[in-house]
């Protein structure tokens, strides 16, 4: 896996990881940003959307239900979220999800 950082300030934007002969662009916490493609295309996708996608609305799966949330912090291997769905049954400010993937965490 190869880190992609912003030139201006060195901020981590995401990663590209090899998938067979191609490269997959992923977020800071490893969530796919697109389909596997050429290394240059994957690099460009991470630069274009790596941080922007973190600001979108997301959903997390708990007990068979999907709930809306926002990302508070993102780091390799985990993401800290704040539930923003009025249907969420627990009174918590934030949750930490370890290695969230499309089966349990998705953007709207």
C-alpha positions in Angstrom: 0.0 0.0 0.0 1.3 3.5 -0.9 0.5 6.7 1.0 -0.8 9.6 -0.9 -0.1 13.0 0.7 -1.0 16.6 -0.2 2.0 18.4 -1.5 1.2 21.7 0.2 1.2 20.5 3.8 1.8 16.8 3.8 -1.7 15.9 4.9 -2.6 12.2 4.4 -5.2 12.0 1.7 -5.5 8.2 1.4 -3.7 5.3 -0.1 -3.5 3.3 -3.3 -3.1 -0.5 -2.9 -2.2 -3.1 -5.5 -5.0 -5.4 -6.7 -3.6 -7.8 -9.2 -2.2 -5.8 -12.0 -4.2 -2.7 -11.0 -4.3 -0.2 -8.2 -7.3 0.6 -5.9 -7.8 4.1 -4.5 -8.8 4.0 -0.8 -9.5 6.5 2.0 -7.3 7.1 5.0 -9.1 4.2 6.8 -9.0 1.9 3.7 -12.6 2.4 2.3 -12.6 2.0 -1.5 -12.9 5.3 -3.4 -13.4 3.6 -6.8 -12.7 0.5 -8.9 -9.1 -0.8 -9.4 -7.4 1.1 -12.3 -4.0 2.3 -13.4 -1.6 3.6 -10.7 -1.9 7.1 -12.1 -5.7 7.1 -12.2 -5.8 5.7 -8.6 -3.4 8.4 -7.5 -5.5 11.1 -9.1 -8.7 9.8 -7.5 -7.2 9.9 -4.0 -6.0 13.5 -4.7 -9.4 14.5 -6.0 -11.7 12.8 -3.5 -9.7 11.4 -0.6 -10.6 14.2 1.9 -13.8 15.3 0.3 -15.5 11.9 0.7 -14.9 12.1 4.5 -17.2 15.2 4.7 -20.1 13.3 3.1 -22.9 11.8 5.0 -22.2 8.2 6.0 -24.2 5.3 7.4 -23.1 2.5 9.8 -24.8 -0.8 10.4 -25.7 -1.8 13.9 -28.0 -4.7 14.9 -29.3 -5.0 11.3 -30.2 -1.3 10.9 -28.4 1.4 9.0 -28.0 4.7 10.8 -26.8 8.1 9.5 -23.6 9.6 10.9 -20.8 12.0 10.3 -17.1 11.3 10.5 -15.3 13.1 13.3 -11.8 11.6 12.8 -10.3 9.2 10.3 -7.1 7.3 10.8 -5.6 4.2 9.3 -7.6 1.2 10.4 -10.4 3.1 12.2 -12.9 5.9 12.0 -14.6 7.9 14.8 -18.2 8.8 14.0 -21.0 10.7 15.5 -24.5 9.2 15.0 -26.8 11.8 13.5 -29.9 9.7 13.0 -32.9 10.4 15.2 -33.7 6.7 15.1 -30.4 5.6 16.7 -31.5 4.1 20.1 -28.4 5.0 22.1 -27.4 8.3 23.7 -23.7 8.5 22.7 -21.6 11.3 21.4 -19.2 9.2 19.3 -18.4 5.6 18.3 -15.1 4.2 17.0 -15.3 1.7 14.2 -12.3 -0.5 13.5 -11.5 -1.4 9.9 -15.0 -0.3 8.6 -15.8 -1.6 5.1 -18.7 -1.5 2.7 -20.5 -4.3 4.5 -20.9 -2.2 7.7 -20.1 1.4 6.7 -21.1 3.3 3.6 -21.5 6.8 2.3 -25.0 7.9 1.2 
